[in-house]
Amino acid sequence: MDQRPLLPTALRPLPLGAIRPAGWLARQLRIQADGLSGHLDELWPDVADSAWIGGAAEGWERGPYWLDGIVPLAFLLDDERLRAKAARWVDAILARQQPDGWLGPLHDTSDPRRRARDPWPVFVALKALLQYEEATGDPRIVPAALRFLRRLDALLDDQPLFDWGRYRWPDLALSIISLHERTGEPWLLALAAKAYGQSFDWRAHFAREPFPHRDRQERAQIHPPAPPEPQVTFRTDMASHVVNVAMALKQPAVWHRLSHDPADRDAVHQMLATLDRFHGQASGVFTGDEHLAGTSPVQGTELCAVVELMFSLETLVAALGDPRLADRLERVAFNALPATCAPDMWSHQYVQQANQVVCAIVEDRVYTNNGPDANLFGLEPNYGCCTANMHQGWPKFAAHLWMATPDGGLAASAYAPCTVEAEVGGTPVHVAVETDYPFDETVRVVVEAGASVSFPLHLRIPGWAEGATIGVGGEPPALAAPETFARVERAWAGRTEVVVRLPMRVVAERRFNGSVALARGPLVYALRVGEEWRPVAPFHRSAPTADPRVAHDYELHPTTAWNVALQLDLDDPERSLRLARRGVGAAPFSPEGAPLELHGVGRRVPAWGMAHGAAAPPPAEPEGADEPAHDVVLIPYGCTNLRVTELPLIQPAAL
């Protein structure tokens, strides 16, 4: 490839620390800091005694994964304790840089399966180090990163990218491009192109329609009859590994900045559409209980894939400025992310299920390639990568709520309570977002400027928000088109309040076996299932058991009926449902703290039972019309631990 200038991104993330969480988001990040994230380096050997800081434990990806989440968490909260933890790690990594520039431990070459210099974990370490440099201005980091990349440049001539690094090239490219933008060094773009040439071609992979199937009919979105499910031939290779796929989604847009090929930019939506068609879930993720696993609501999705999908979407929103990608980001962040961690964030699952009616150790299981403890809530269920990698989800989401625009303005790419400190046209500007969104339809954006300064605000209007309005400074509200960034430009002086109203209507989507899933705004709703938490001996014993916070993994067993069909008018779902509101409390993502409830009518389906340690597929024609009708309570998916998201349907006409 000829050397070409780097194309600009549509939006530019603000420096780490410019955005501070407020309201429920600040409480959520504090829960995380007080849970596993803020204490993992004290109690889990793979971080506490990591070879990255001179210890004797794992020296591959786990330490860098944890650091990649703890750095933004520390600076978003301005938490002195967490900042000290991050500084200790940064100091140790930089002090141990090899004389030839290599960062991180050298691996034991006596194992023929390993190579002394595996660049993949350094991809993650670079992301963490550059975030730290952005927040602190540490002058050591850019020179150290450049020395490593010089070493990598030479290494790739003799040892091309392999295994995980070959499939996860975009994460390396982001750091290379970031350093190029800091330094202007032209050789960095040549290195990015060299690495791309050795990487797996995800765009070509998806263009080949990589999921063989017999049924080509698309799924109906609203009305029955629902078509048959695509019959997928599953694969269990690196190209179907769900975390690789989640990371890969940003590759076309990242490479587009160097290739200038519009087909790279446009490939993102084709990749997402293919994943949705064959593996999509109502929460915005795709299945992958290690490998891509089809559309059944009991196939799991790995927690690593959730947080990596979020980071890919955050990267894509910045690169392309497409509000549809931000809609997807919110759907994942407000549903799949909180649902896969305990409300106190002291335990997590390896995989979550849309229809998750029990979390237990089972030998007969539905997963493509996971162990018997994969959906337990615990310290290290199934495998420790998620224990290390879960920490980036909430902090990076918070750090990407607002971005700078090429026209000198600011863009709200996602909504949550926060404050923003920015300099626009040489004038300091303070923005406060006052809202309970996604639990409320109103977002107040308060702009304060000490002196009059003109710049545009770009306010994302989600695709589902028909009838959205924006009112500025007390003026009558004006309609705003869905699936756009609405532009509000004026001279800002003193305090100006912008009120964004995003109407949320219940939408019914037909899914697996003709079941139905409900969404309202960015929130998916699921049947609330009563739960009993049963501590079990740690399935993995790599952590000490003296600490009562981590002495147990937990099985969850249902205490209420879950095999329920929903009576619903598909033409007008809101006619069949009643919305109940409660205040947004200290822990909104918990069954007890759910701020919203949808009440409807359901009937038990006695024949619907268990299969392979999970709920059987929802029956296409539920035999429950003669069962007594009863009140059904659905709460936001992210508030649940046990749930049924895809419910069999009984239409009123059938009664």
Backbone hydrogen bonds, N-H to C=O, Kabsch-Sander energy under -0.5 kcal/mol:
donor,donor_aa,acceptor,acceptor_aa,energy
7,L,257,R,-2.5
10,A,318,A,-0.5
10,A,319,A,-1.3
11,L,318,A,-2.9
12,R,404,A,-2.5
14,L,402,W,-0.9
18,A,15,P,-2.5
20,R,419,T,-2.6
22,A,417,P,-2.2
25,L,22,A,-1.1
26,A,22,A,-1.5
27,R,23,G,-1.8
28,Q,24,W,-2.3
29,L,25,L,-2.4
30,R,26,A,-2.0
31,I,27,R,-2.4
32,Q,28,Q,-2.1
33,A,29,L,-2.5
34,D,30,R,-2.3
35,G,31,I,-0.6
35,G,32,Q,-1.0
36,L,345,M,-2.4
37,S,32,Q,-0.5
38,G,32,Q,-1.1
39,H,35,G,-0.6
39,H,36,L,-1.3
40,L,36,L,-1.9
42,E,39,H,-2.2
43,L,39,H,-0.9
43,L,40,L,-0.7
44,W,40,L,-2.2
47,V,44,W,-2.2
48,A,44,W,-3.3
49,D,45,P,-2.6
50,S,47,V,-1.3
51,A,58,E,-1.2
52,W,58,E,-0.5
53,I,50,S,-1.4
54,G,51,A,-1.3
55,G,50,S,-2.7
57,A,49,D,-3.2
65,Y,61,E,-2.3
66,W,62,R,-2.2
67,L,63,G,-2.4
68,D,64,P,-2.4
69,G,65,Y,-0.8
69,G,66,W,-1.1
70,I,66,W,-2.6
71,V,67,L,-2.1
73,L,69,G,-1.8
74,A,70,I,-2.5
75,F,71,V,-1.8
76,L,72,P,-2.4
77,L,73,L,-1.8
78,D,74,A,-0.6
79,D,74,A,-2.2
80,E,78,D,-0.7
83,R,79,D,-2.7
84,A,80,E,-2.0
85,K,81,R,-1.6
86,A,82,L,-2.5
87,A,83,R,-2.6
88,R,84,A,-2.1
89,W,85,K,-1.8
90,V,86,A,-2.6
91,D,87,A,-2.8
92,A,88,R,-2.0
93,I,89,W,-2.6
94,L,90,V,-2.5
95,A,91,D,-2.3
96,R,92,A,-1.2
97,Q,94,L,-1.3
98,Q,102,W,-2.9
101,G,98,Q,-2.4
107,H,116,A,-2.1
109,T,107,H,-0.6
111,D,108,D,-1.2
114,R,111,D,-2.0
118,D,116,A,-0.6
122,V,119,P,-0.8
123,F,119,P,-1.3
123,F,120,W,-1.2
124,V,120,W,-0.9
125,A,121,P,-1.9
126,L,122,V,-2.8
127,K,123,F,-1.5
128,A,124,V,-2.0
129,L,125,A,-2.8
130,L,126,L,-2.7
131,Q,127,K,-1.7
132,Y,128,A,-2.0
133,E,129,L,-2.4
134,E,130,L,-2.0
135,A,131,Q,-1.9
136,T,132,Y,-2.1
137,G,133,E,-3.0
141,I,138,D,-1.0
142,V,138,D,-0.5
144,A,140,R,-1.8
145,A,141,I,-2.8
146,L,142,V,-2.5
147,R,143,P,-2.2
148,F,144,A,-2.1
149,L,145,A,-2.4
150,R,146,L,-2.2
151,R,147,R,-1.8
152,L,148,F,-2.8
153,D,149,L,-2.6
154,A,150,R,-1.6
155,L,151,R,-2.4
156,L,152,L,-2.6
157,D,154,A,-1.0
158,D,154,A,-0.6
158,D,155,L,-1.3
159,Q,155,L,-3.3
165,G,162,F,-1.1
166,R,162,F,-0.9
166,R,163,D,-0.6
167,Y,163,D,-1.2
168,R,164,W,-1.5
171,D,168,R,-1.3
172,L,168,R,-0.7
172,L,169,W,-0.9
173,A,169,W,-2.4
174,L,170,P,-2.1
175,S,171,D,-1.0
176,I,172,L,-2.3
177,I,173,A,-2.9
178,S,174,L,-2.3
179,L,175,S,-2.3
180,H,176,I,-2.3
181,E,177,I,-2.5
182,R,178,S,-1.4
183,T,179,L,-2.5
184,G,180,H,-3.2
188,L,185,E,-1.0
189,L,186,P,-0.8
190,A,186,P,-1.2
191,L,187,W,-2.1
192,A,188,L,-2.3
193,A,189,L,-2.1
194,K,190,A,-2.3
195,A,191,L,-2.7
196,Y,192,A,-2.3
197,G,193,A,-2.1
198,Q,194,K,-0.8
198,Q,195,A,-0.9
199,S,196,Y,-1.5
200,F,166,R,-2.3
202,W,200,F,-1.4
205,H,201,D,-2.0
206,F,202,W,-2.4
207,A,203,R,-1.9
208,R,204,A,-1.2
208,R,205,H,-0.5
209,E,206,F,-1.7
214,R,231,Q,-0.6
216,R,214,R,-0.6
232,V,230,P,-1.0
233,T,212,P,-2.1
234,F,232,V,-0.8
240,S,237,D,-1.4
241,H,237,D,-0.6
242,V,290,E,-2.1
245,V,241,H,-2.2
246,A,242,V,-2.3
247,M,243,V,-2.4
248,A,244,N,-2.2
249,L,245,V,-1.2
250,K,247,M,-1.1
251,Q,248,A,-2.3
254,V,250,K,-2.3
255,W,251,Q,-3.0
256,H,252,P,-1.9
257,R,253,A,-0.8
257,R,254,V,-0.8
258,L,255,W,-1.6
259,S,255,W,-3.1
260,H,256,H,-2.3
264,D,261,D,-1.6
265,R,261,D,-1.2
266,D,262,P,-2.5
267,A,263,A,-1.1
267,A,264,D,-0.5
268,V,265,R,-0.9
269,H,266,D,-0.6
270,Q,266,D,-0.8
271,M,267,A,-2.4
272,L,268,V,-2.4
273,A,269,H,-2.5
274,T,270,Q,-2.1
275,L,271,M,-2.2
276,D,272,L,-2.7
277,R,273,A,-2.3
278,F,274,T,-2.0
279,H,275,L,-2.8
280,G,275,L,-0.5
280,G,276,D,-1.3
281,Q,285,V,-2.4
284,G,281,Q,-1.8
287,T,279,H,-2.7
288,G,300,G,-3.3
289,D,291,H,-1.0
290,E,288,G,-1.3
292,L,240,S,-2.2
299,Q,296,S,-1.3
301,T,352,Q,-1.7
302,E,288,G,-1.4
303,L,350,Y,-2.4
306,V,302,E,-1.4
307,V,303,L,-2.1
308,E,304,C,-2.3
309,L,305,A,-2.4
310,M,306,V,-2.1
311,F,307,V,-2.0
312,S,308,E,-2.5
313,L,309,L,-2.5
314,E,310,M,-2.6
315,T,311,F,-2.3
316,L,312,S,-2.5
317,V,313,L,-2.8
318,A,314,E,-1.8
319,A,315,T,-2.4
320,L,316,L,-3.1
321,G,316,L,-0.6
321,G,317,V,-2.3
325,L,322,D,-1.1
326,A,322,D,-1.0
327,D,323,P,-2.1
328,R,324,R,-1.8
329,L,325,L,-2.1
330,E,326,A,-2.4
331,R,327,D,-2.0
332,V,328,R,-2.3
333,A,329,L,-2.8
334,F,330,E,-2.7
335,N,331,R,-0.7
336,A,283,S,-0.6
336,A,331,R,-0.6
337,L,332,V,-2.3
339,A,335,N,-1.6
340,T,336,A,-0.9
340,T,337,L,-0.9
341,C,338,P,-1.2
342,A,347,S,-2.5
345,M,342,A,-2.1
348,H,378,G,-2.0
349,Q,340,T,-2.5
350,Y,374,A,-1.6
351,V,374,A,-1.8
352,Q,301,T,-1.9
354,A,297,P,-0.7
355,N,297,P,-2.8
356,Q,354,A,-0.8
356,Q,643,R,-1.2
357,V,355,N,-0.7
359,C,556,L,-2.8
360,A,358,V,-0.5
362,V,360,A,-0.7
362,V,372,P,-2.0
365,R,363,E,-0.9
366,V,612,H,-0.5
369,N,289,D,-1.7
374,A,371,G,-1.3
376,L,373,D,-1.7
377,F,554,Y,-2.0
378,G,348,H,-2.5
378,G,376,L,-0.6
383,Y,381,P,-3.3
386,C,383,Y,-0.7
388,A,384,G,-1.6
389,N,385,C,-2.1
390,M,386,C,-1.8
392,Q,389,N,-1.0
393,G,390,M,-1.1
396,K,392,Q,-2.1
397,F,393,G,-1.6
398,A,394,W,-2.5
399,A,395,P,-2.2
400,H,396,K,-0.8
400,H,397,F,-1.0
401,L,398,A,-1.2
403,M,411,A,-2.3
404,A,12,R,-3.1
405,T,409,G,-2.0
408,G,405,T,-1.7
410,L,456,P,-1.9
411,A,403,M,-3.2
412,A,458,H,-2.8
413,S,401,L,-2.0
413,S,411,A,-1.0
414,A,401,L,-1.6
418,C,433,V,-1.1
419,T,20,R,-2.5
420,V,431,V,-2.9
421,E,18,A,-2.4
422,A,420,V,-0.5
422,A,429,V,-2.4
424,V,422,A,-0.5
424,V,427,T,-2.8
427,T,424,V,-1.9
429,V,422,A,-3.5
430,H,448,E,-2.7
431,V,420,V,-2.6
432,A,446,V,-2.4
433,V,418,C,-3.3
434,E,432,A,-0.7
434,E,444,R,-3.0
435,T,433,V,-0.7
436,D,442,T,-0.5
439,F,436,D,-2.5
443,V,500,V,-2.9
444,R,434,E,-2.1
445,V,443,V,-0.6
445,V,498,V,-3.2
446,V,432,A,-3.1
446,V,444,R,-0.6
447,V,445,V,-0.6
447,V,496,T,-3.0
448,E,430,H,-2.9
449,A,494,G,-2.0
450,G,428,P,-0.8
453,V,492,W,-2.1
455,F,490,R,-1.4
457,L,488,V,-3.0
458,H,410,L,-2.8
459,L,457,L,-0.6
459,L,486,A,-3.0
460,R,412,A,-1.4
460,R,458,H,-0.6
461,I,484,T,-3.2
465,A,462,P,-1.4
466,E,464,W,-1.6
468,A,465,A,-1.5
469,T,501,R,-1.7
470,I,478,A,-2.3
471,G,499,V,-2.5
473,G,497,E,-2.7
475,E,472,V,-2.1
478,A,470,I,-2.6
480,A,468,A,-2.6
483,E,461,I,-1.6
484,T,461,I,-1.1
486,A,459,L,-2.8
486,A,484,T,-0.7
488,V,457,L,-3.1
488,V,486,A,-0.5
489,E,487,R,-0.5
490,R,455,F,-1.1
492,W,453,V,-3.1
492,W,490,R,-0.7
493,A,491,A,-0.5
494,G,449,A,-2.3
496,T,447,V,-2.7
496,T,494,G,-0.5
498,V,445,V,-2.8
498,V,496,T,-0.5
499,V,471,G,-3.1
499,V,497,E,-0.5
500,V,443,V,-3.1
500,V,498,V,-0.6
501,R,469,T,-2.5
501,R,499,V,-0.5
502,L,441,E,-2.8
502,L,500,V,-0.5
505,R,503,P,-0.6
507,V,519,A,-3.0
509,E,517,A,-2.7
510,R,221,Q,-1.3
511,R,515,S,-3.2
514,G,511,R,-2.0
515,S,512,F,-2.0
516,V,647,L,-2.8
517,A,509,E,-2.3
518,L,525,Y,-0.6
519,A,507,V,-2.1
520,R,523,L,-3.0
521,G,505,R,-0.7
523,L,520,R,-1.7
525,Y,518,L,-2.7
526,A,635,I,-2.6
527,L,644,V,-2.9
528,R,633,V,-2.4
529,V,527,L,-0.5
529,V,642,L,-1.0
532,E,557,H,-2.1
534,R,532,E,-0.6
534,R,555,E,-3.2
536,V,553,D,-3.0
550,V,547,D,-1.7
553,D,536,V,-1.9
554,Y,377,F,-2.9
555,E,534,R,-2.8
556,L,359,C,-2.1
557,H,532,E,-2.2
559,T,530,G,-1.8
560,T,530,G,-0.7
564,V,562,W,-2.0
565,A,603,R,-3.0
566,L,648,P,-2.8
567,Q,601,V,-2.8
568,L,566,L,-0.7
568,L,650,I,-1.6
570,L,568,L,-0.9
572,D,569,D,-0.7
575,R,572,D,-2.0
576,S,573,P,-1.5
577,L,574,E,-0.8
578,R,599,H,-2.1
580,A,597,E,-2.9
582,R,595,P,-3.3
585,G,583,G,-0.8
585,G,593,G,-0.5
590,S,588,P,-1.4
594,A,590,S,-0.6
594,A,591,P,-0.6
597,E,580,A,-2.2
598,L,634,L,-3.0
599,H,578,R,-3.0
599,H,597,E,-0.5
600,G,632,V,-2.5
601,V,567,Q,-0.6
602,G,630,H,-2.6
603,R,565,A,-2.0
604,R,628,P,-0.5
605,V,563,N,-2.9
608,W,605,V,-2.1
609,G,607,A,-0.8
611,A,614,A,-3.3
614,A,611,A,-1.1
616,A,609,G,-2.9
624,G,622,P,-1.3
627,E,624,G,-1.7
630,H,602,G,-2.2
632,V,600,G,-2.7
634,L,598,L,-2.9
634,L,632,V,-0.6
635,I,526,A,-2.4
637,Y,524,V,-3.4
639,C,636,P,-2.3
640,T,637,Y,-1.8
641,N,642,L,-0.6
643,R,356,Q,-2.7
644,V,527,L,-0.7
645,T,354,A,-0.7
647,L,516,V,-2.5
647,L,645,T,-0.8
650,I,566,L,-2.9
654,A,651,Q,-2.5
655,L,652,P,-1.6
